[in-house]
Amino acid sequence: MSSVQVKVDRIIAALEHREPDRVPVGEFFWTNFIRRARREGKIGDGFDPYRHWDLDMVVLTPNMDPHLTGIQVVRETAEIRTVKTGFGATIEVHASCPMPMYVDFTHTSFEQMEALRFDDPHDERRYLAALDDQINSVGDALNLNLPPWIDRVESYAADFCVFGAVCEPHEMLWRIIGTENALYKMADEPARLARFIERLGDFLVGIAEAQIAAANGRLTGLYIWGDVAYTRGMFFSPDYWRSVYKPQLKRLCDVAHAAGLKAIYHGCGNASVVYDDMIEVGVDGYNPLEAKAGLDVVALKRQYGRRWAFNGNIDVRVLATNDREQIRREVLRKLNAAKGGGYIMQSDHSIPDSVSFDSYDYAVRLAREYGRYPLQLGEYDESV
C-alpha cells in the first residue's frame, strides 16, 4: 500500500471510529510562525511544514469570491496594503498586525444584497486558473500569485490526504456585508435575510459540486468553514441557526456524501448548543475545538462516543509556554479522545508565532510516539 493511501485510510478510519495504525495528525499554521522559524534559523526559504513533519492531511480552498475580479491593490505603503476583493470588501493588511482589517463593503443594504448576482460557481477559473481570491490571499499576510487550486491539489495529493473546502452561508455573509451589519439585519428583518442566505446556499452548493468534479477523485473530504460562535456561545439565536442555516449545512454535507467524501466542520468559538444538529445533518467531524472557548475533547468524546469525530483541541496556549512537561501533559491527555478512533490530533486553531519551532516539533513527536495503537498513555490515561 502506498504511503498516501495509508494516510487516507488513517483519516477515514479516525472519522469512522476505527483504530488505524496510529492517531492521524493535521494542522494549520499562521504565516508568522513560519517567519519566526526562518528568522531563528530553523528553516530556509521554501519550507513546507506539511512535508517537513509528514502530516497526514492538507486542506485546500478554491476561489469562492462572488465576483471573479481577482485582488486589486488600491494603496500600498511600507506599513499598509489596501486591497479590494471579489467579495466587494476593502481590506487593509498591516505589517505590524497579524490579522486583516475590513474597512468597507460594497453591499451593505438589503437592496444591494438582493441586486448582487454571483459569478458562476462552476466557472473553471475558480479551480484551474491562477486567480487571486479573498480567502486564500487575504489572511495574516497578503499572499498573491498563488498557483491554481488544481495544481495545489495535484501537488499534495501524491503525498497527503487532501480535503477541499467550502464556506457555509454565514461565513460568506459576513465577508460580503460585515459582521455587525449581518447581525443587525438578522434582528431587523430575519425573514428577508433568510432569503439571501438561501441564495448563498445555492452558490455554495455549486462551489462544492464543481471543486469535487475538478479534483476528479483526488479529494477525501470537504472542510466546511463556518464561524457562528464566540467563546461563550452563538453569535445569534440557535433557533435562527436551526431554521435558516441548518438546511444549508445539510445540503453541503449531502453533496460531500453523494461523492463518497467526508465532511469536517471548522467553527471557532463554542457552538456546542447546535452540535447535535450538526450530527443530524451529516457533519462527520468537528474542528478546531478551541480550548479557550471551554471545549475539552476528552469530555466531548465521553459525551458523544461514536456519534461524532473530533479534530483539534491541542491548546496553543500550552504549546506557547514552550515548556516540555506542560506540552507532554496536554498532548498525551488529549490522545485519550482517540481511543476507539474518532480523533485527528491538531491544535485548537492554528500554530501562532508564540509557539517555537522546537515546541511544535516536540508535540508532533509525542503524537507519533504515544499515538500508536493500542494507546499507552501511562499516567495520563483516562477512561472515555
Secondary structure, DSSP 8 states (H G I E B T S, - for coil): --HHHHHHHHHHHHHTT---SB--B---B-HHHHHHHHHTTS--TT--HHHHTT-SEEE------SS----EEEEE-SSEEEEE-TTSEEEEEETT-SS-EEEEES--SHHHHHH-----TT-THHHHS----HHHHBSSSB--S---HHHHHHHHHTTSEEEEEEE-HHHHHHHHH-HHHHHHHHHH-HHHHHHHHHHHHHHHHHHHHHHHHHHTT--SEEEEE---EETTEESS-HHHIIIIIHHHHHHHHHHHHHTT-EEEEE--S--GGGHHHHHHHT--EEE---GGGT--HHHHHHHHGGG-EEE--B-HHHHTTT-HHHHHHHHHHHGGGGTTS-EEB-BSS-B-TTS-HHHHHHHHHHHHHH-BSS---GGG----
